[in-house]
Every structure is written in C-alpha cells, then in structure tokens.
Amino acid sequence: WGRGLGVTGRGRAAMEAVESRELRVGFVGAGRMAAGLARGLLRAGRVPASNILASAPSDKNLDAWRESGCRTTHCNLEVLQDTTLVFLATKPHILPGVLQEIRPAVGPHHIVVSMAAGVSLQTLQRLLPAGTKVLRMMPNLPCVVQAGAMVFARGSTAGDGEAALLKNLLSSCGLCEEVPESYINIHTGLSGSGVAYVYLFAEALAEGAVKMGMPIGLASRIAAQTLLGAAKMMLETGEHPAKLRGDVCTPGGTTIHALHQLEKGALRATVMNAVEAATNRACDVAKD
C-alpha cells in the first residue's frame, strides 16, 4: 500500500492504512529507545504486535520484544523484506555499515525513518538508493508511557503522505512536531537529554522534603505529580511559564522566598548551559 504516498494529498490514505491496522513496522536495532517507541505504539493500539518485526545481532535485547508478542530476527534484510515502515535504531557509528547491508533490499514502497543521533538526512540519502523516502526523527524515553516529545524532518523525496503517516503514528506516543533538520540537535539538548535534567530536579525536590521530615516515597510521588501538573498547565493553557510562575507567587509569600534561593543558585543560567552543552555535543557527534 505504501507506493506513491509521496504525492501531496495522499496523507489521508497513509493514515487510513494506520487505522486499518495494515501497517507493517520494522525496527533495525532493538535497543532501549526502539523498544520504548514500539511499546508506546502497542500501548496505543496503533500497530498489532504481530505486525512489528525487530532485528538485532544477538538475543540480548530481543527477548523483551518476543514477550510483547512482536516478531524478531537476527537478519536486518528480513526486516526490509517483511515491512514497509522501517525505523533505523542502531548506534550512529554502526549505521553506515547497516545501510550498506540493507541497501539492496530497499524499494520504492519503503519509508525509512532514522532514529540515529547525528546522522544527517544528506548522509542517509547518499547511502540509500536514489529516491528512497527517508525521514529523520529524534524521540525521547517517555515515549514508552505515551508521553514522549518527538521531532522529525523529512528528506527531499519524502512527501506529505510520509510526513502525515509518521506524525499520526508517533502522536500516539506523545507530542510530535515536524521541524527543520537543524532543530533536531537542539531537541536532543532540550528533550532527549532534558528528561535527565527533570529527574535530577525531581530528586532534589523530594530530598528537600525529606530534609524537612517527609518520607522519601511520599515526597517522590508528590514531586512527580507536581512536575506533571505544572507541565500539563503549560500545555493546556498555552501560557508562558513566566506568567504561570507569577500566578503562584503572592507578595511576601513562601514561593517568592524559595524562588529567590533558586535565582541565587543560578538555576536558570545553569539549565540554559546544560541545554547548550548537550546540543553542542550532539553537533560534535554529527561531525565525528
């Protein structure tokens, strides 16, 4: 069914294929991020487990896929032969060799989506047959609980149909936006790595409560719910975070005293520096 989806206006046909559960999805590489994305798709009920095929050199990562009902193989070419939408989920330094291996099996009906950090669309298009419909995406770990933040960019021969198909599919795993390719490394610094910054902040919040006498389990649950609620308000109100922060502050109250301490510790500048450092590292990986 995938042939010709690059034509503008075929997005509806692509989405119907997803809804009709005809889509066959392959993963070349079966690590944590690929597994998280697959689990998100399964939990959302978008693709039946029997329509997912994953490959990896050893059984180490494949056992979990089998437990979910997905099919597995040690042969990357088999993934191409049996699926239409193929996610490339190998380590970046391995990907060029994998592309050489699968190149003979890539046809005009395939949609190839790279999840490899630092590997450009230009490189992907050069190493795959001319005209291959290629897209590049960057997920983050909360895809596994259908609360991911994902961006993708399309190659020169991927059309509206491919973009609609991917966005429709990935939206079942969280927020999904199409962006210029230049934003992908920034997304890595902001969201891919940013999940870890939030965990560090959540840990510090909970430990502050422990210091004041609250048990760690309760403090951790409240910290997590506080972050979830704050994030949900940002998304649902569309307000700038500075406005929402101001709404919490009352003159002479507890919050403004606490915020003063965070400003003294340069929290804002430190987080900005963290996003910059991770983005720069992502750019460095792309040059290696």
Residue pairs with C-beta under 8 A, 6 or more apart in sequence:
1 13
1 17
1 22
1 84
2 17
2 84
2 85
2 109
2 110
2 111
3 108
3 109
4 10
4 161
5 13
5 14
5 111
5 133
5 159
5 161
5 162
5 165
6 133
6 157
6 158
6 159
6 161
6 162
7 159
7 160
7 161
8 159
8 160
8 161
9 160
9 161
10 159
10 160
10 161
11 160
11 161
11 163
11 164
11 165
12 164
13 161
14 161
14 162
14 164
14 165
14 168
15 164
15 165
15 168
17 23
17 165
18 46
18 47
18 165
18 168
18 169
21 47
21 48
21 51
23 47
23 51
23 84
23 85
23 169
24 51
24 52
24 53
24 82
24 83
24 84
24 85
25 38
25 41
25 47
25 51
25 52
25 53
25 83
25 84
25 85
25 86
25 87
26 52
26 53
26 54
26 55
26 79
26 80
26 82
26 83
26 85
26 86
26 87
27 34
27 37
27 38
27 52
27 53
27 54
27 55
27 79
27 86
27 87
27 89
28 55
28 76
28 79
28 86
28 87
28 88
28 89
28 90
28 98
28 102
29 54
29 55
29 56
29 87
29 88
29 89
29 90
29 91
29 98
29 115
30 54
30 55
30 56
30 61
30 62
30 65
30 72
30 89
31 56
31 61
31 89
31 91
32 141
33 89
33 115
33 139
33 141
33 143
34 54
34 87
34 89
34 115
35 61
35 64
35 65
35 144
36 139
36 141
36 143
36 144
36 148
37 87
37 89
37 115
37 139
37 143
37 144
37 148
37 170
37 173
38 52
38 54
38 65
38 68
38 70
39 68
39 143
39 144
40 143
40 144
40 145
40 146
40 148
40 172
40 173
40 174
41 47
41 52
41 169
41 172
41 173
42 49
42 52
42 68
42 69
42 70
43 145
43 146
44 146
44 172
44 173
46 169
46 172
47 169
49 68
49 69
49 70
50 69
50 70
50 71
52 65
52 70
52 71
53 70
53 71
53 72
53 73
53 78
53 79
53 82
53 83
54 62
54 65
54 70
54 71
54 72
54 73
54 79
55 72
55 73
55 74
55 75
55 76
55 78
55 79
56 62
56 72
56 74
57 74
58 74
62 72
65 72
66 72
73 79
76 98
76 101
76 102
77 101
77 102
77 104
77 105
79 86
79 102
80 86
80 102
80 105
80 106
80 110
81 105
84 109
84 110
84 111
85 110
85 111
85 113
85 165
85 166
85 169
86 110
86 111
86 112
86 113
87 113
87 114
87 115
88 95
88 98
88 99
88 112
88 113
88 114
88 115
88 116
89 115
89 116
90 98
90 116
91 116
92 116
92 117
92 118
92 119
92 285
93 288
95 114
95 116
95 119
96 123
96 127
99 124
99 127
99 128
100 127
103 127
103 128
103 129
106 112
106 128
106 129
106 132
108 131
108 132
108 133
110 132
110 133
111 133
111 135
111 158
111 162
111 165
111 166
112 124
112 128
112 132
112 133
112 134
112 135
113 134
113 135
113 136
113 137
113 152
113 166
114 124
114 134
114 135
114 136
114 137
115 137
115 138
115 139
117 138
117 188
117 192
117 282
117 285
117 286
118 185
118 282
118 283
118 285
118 286
118 287
118 288
119 136
119 286
120 136
120 181
120 286
121 134
121 135
121 136
121 153
121 154
121 155
121 156
121 181
124 134
124 136
124 155
125 132
125 134
125 155
125 156
125 157
128 134
131 157
132 155
132 157
133 155
133 157
133 158
133 159
133 162
134 154
134 155
134 157
134 158
135 152
135 153
135 154
135 155
135 158
135 162
135 163
135 166
136 152
136 153
136 155
136 181
136 184
137 150
137 151
137 152
137 153
137 166
137 170
138 150
138 151
138 152
138 184
138 187
138 188
138 192
139 148
139 150
139 170
139 173
139 192
140 148
140 149
140 150
140 191
140 192
140 194
140 195
141 148
141 195
142 148
142 149
142 174
142 195
143 150
143 173
143 174
146 172
146 173
146 174
147 174
148 170
148 173
148 174
148 175
148 176
149 174
149 175
149 187
149 191
150 170
150 173
150 174
150 175
150 176
150 177
151 176
151 177
151 178
151 179
151 183
151 184
151 187
152 163
152 166
152 167
152 170
152 176
152 177
152 178
152 179
153 178
153 179
153 180
153 181
153 183
153 184
154 162
154 163
154 178
163 178
166 176
167 176
167 178
170 176
175 235
179 187
184 282
185 279
185 282
185 283
185 286
186 275
186 279
188 278
188 279
188 282
189 274
189 275
189 276
189 277
189 278
189 279
189 280
189 281
189 282
190 275
190 279
192 278
192 282
193 274
193 275
193 278
194 275
194 278
197 271
197 274
198 227
201 227
202 220
202 223
202 224
202 227
203 223
205 219
205 223
205 226
206 216
206 219
206 220
206 222
206 223
207 216
207 219
209 219
209 222
209 223
210 216
210 219
214 222
230 244
233 239
233 244
234 241
234 244
237 244
245 259
248 255
249 255
249 256
249 259
250 256
262 268
